[in-house]
C-alpha cells in the first residue's frame, strides 16, 4: 500500500494498493528497497518503508515543514536502543526478537542493537499464572550487553464474567463489544528477578510514557489518547456507549 496524503497522483488520489504476490513484477522500482532483505521471496509478513522528508519536500509539505536527516533517524534509533530495547519486548505475544540495523550507502550492514526473549517453564499458582522469561540484549558499542530474568504474574477472567461486570458498571449490555474491540479482561505484571530495580510503567503491549512508581510494570488494555501519551478520561468520551468508557 502506498499512501499519498497530498493527493499528488491524479490516477490514484490518496494512494493505491498493490497485490505484491501477483503484481510485484510490474512495480519493481517500489519493491527494490526490500530486495536485500527479502530477495524475490515475498512471503507473508509486514514491511514498512518510510521515506525521509527532504528539504525540498519540506518546503512544499502540508503536513510538516521541517526536513528529516539520516543522522536524526540514526540518533533516534540509538536512543531507542539505549532506553527502550529491553522493556519493549516484555509483553509482546508473538515477537521474540528485535534487531535494529543500519545499512550504509555501500551496502554494509551494522547491527545497532538487538534483544530477544524466551520463556522458562511456568510455575503453578493458585491465584493466576506465574512464569519467568529471560531477556538477552546487546547494544552497538558492546555496553549494557547481557541478560536477566523477569518474573510475570497474570490474572484473567472469563469473557462472560467480564461482560457482566462491565454491563453493570456502564448501565447497558456490552454484548460482544469486548471481543469486537479486542478489550481483553486480563492484566499482567512483570518485575526483574536480578539486576537493577525498575520504576514501573504502564503498558498496552508496548510501553507507555506513564510511570507508576511501583517496582513492577503493568500491562493491560487501557483506553489511550490517539498519540499513546496518556489515558482517556470520562470527559473525553464522545458518546455514552463509546468503548473508551
ChimeraX attribute file (.defattr): number of C-alpha atoms within 10 A of each C-alpha:
attribute: neighborCount
match mode: 1-to-1
recipient: residues
	/A:1	10
	/A:2	12
	/A:3	12
	/A:4	13
	/A:5	13
	/A:6	13
	/A:7	12
	/A:8	11
	/A:9	12
	/A:10	8
	/A:11	9
	/A:12	13
	/A:13	13
	/A:14	14
	/A:15	16
	/A:16	12
	/A:17	9
	/A:18	12
	/A:19	8
	/A:20	15
	/A:21	12
	/A:22	8
	/A:23	10
	/A:24	15
	/A:25	11
	/A:26	11
	/A:27	11
	/A:28	12
	/A:29	9
	/A:30	11
	/A:31	17
	/A:32	13
	/A:33	11
	/A:34	14
	/A:35	12
	/A:36	9
	/A:37	9
	/A:38	12
	/A:39	10
	/A:40	14
	/A:41	9
	/A:42	14
	/A:43	9
	/A:44	7
	/A:45	5
	/A:46	6
	/A:47	7
	/A:48	7
	/A:49	10
	/A:50	6
	/A:51	7
	/A:52	13
	/A:53	17
	/A:54	13
	/A:55	14
	/A:56	11
	/A:57	14
	/A:58	16
	/A:59	13
	/A:60	11
	/A:61	15
	/A:62	10
	/A:63	9
	/A:64	11
	/A:65	15
	/A:66	14
	/A:67	15
	/A:68	14
	/A:69	12
	/A:70	10
	/A:71	9
	/A:72	11
	/A:73	12
	/A:74	14
	/A:75	11
	/A:76	12
	/A:77	19
	/A:78	18
	/A:79	12
	/A:80	15
	/A:81	22
	/A:82	16
	/A:83	11
	/A:84	13
	/A:85	24
	/A:86	21
	/A:87	17
	/A:88	18
	/A:89	21
	/A:90	26
	/A:91	21
	/A:92	13
	/A:93	8
	/A:94	7
	/A:95	11
	/A:96	14
	/A:97	14
	/A:98	16
	/A:99	15
	/A:100	17
	/A:101	15
	/A:102	14
	/A:103	10
	/A:104	9
	/A:105	7
	/A:106	6
	/A:107	9
	/A:108	8
	/A:109	11
	/A:110	12
	/A:111	14
	/A:112	18
	/A:113	23
	/A:114	19
	/A:115	23
	/A:116	19
	/A:117	21
	/A:118	12
	/A:119	13
	/A:120	13
	/A:121	9
	/A:122	13
	/A:123	9
	/A:124	10
	/A:125	10
	/A:126	6
	/A:127	10
	/A:128	13
	/A:129	15
	/A:130	19
	/A:131	18
	/A:132	20
	/A:133	19
	/A:134	17
	/A:135	22
	/A:136	17
	/A:137	22
	/A:138	22
	/A:139	20
	/A:140	17
	/A:141	10
	/A:142	11
	/A:143	10
	/A:144	11
	/A:145	14
	/A:146	12
	/A:147	17
	/A:148	16
	/A:149	19
	/A:150	20
	/A:151	18
	/A:152	22
	/A:153	17
	/A:154	16
	/A:155	13
	/A:156	14
	/A:157	12
	/A:158	10
	/A:159	16
	/A:160	13
	/A:161	11
	/A:162	17
	/A:163	19
	/A:164	14
	/A:165	13
	/A:166	17
	/A:167	14
	/A:168	12
	/A:169	11
	/A:170	12
	/A:171	10
	/A:172	12
	/A:173	15
	/A:174	18
	/A:175	13
	/A:176	12
	/A:177	12
	/A:178	17
	/A:179	13
	/A:180	8
	/A:181	9
	/A:182	10
	/A:183	15
	/A:184	16
	/A:185	18
	/A:186	15
	/A:187	16
	/A:188	20
	/A:189	22
	/A:190	23
	/A:191	21
	/A:192	20
	/A:193	15
	/A:194	11
	/A:195	10
	/A:196	8
	/A:197	11
	/A:198	13
	/A:199	13
	/A:200	18
	/A:201	19
	/A:202	20
	/A:203	24
	/A:204	17
	/A:205	18
	/A:206	14
	/A:207	20
	/A:208	17
	/A:209	10
	/A:210	14
	/A:211	14
	/A:212	12
	/A:213	11
	/A:214	12
	/A:215	15
	/A:216	20
	/A:217	24
	/A:218	24
	/A:219	22
	/A:220	17
	/A:221	15
	/A:222	17
	/A:223	16
	/A:224	15
	/A:225	13
	/A:226	9
	/A:227	7
	/A:228	16
	/A:229	11
	/A:230	14
	/A:231	15
	/A:232	16
	/A:233	12
	/A:234	9
	/A:235	7
	/A:236	11
	/A:237	13
	/A:238	11
	/A:239	9
	/A:240	12
	/A:241	13
	/A:242	8
	/A:243	14
	/A:244	17
	/A:245	17
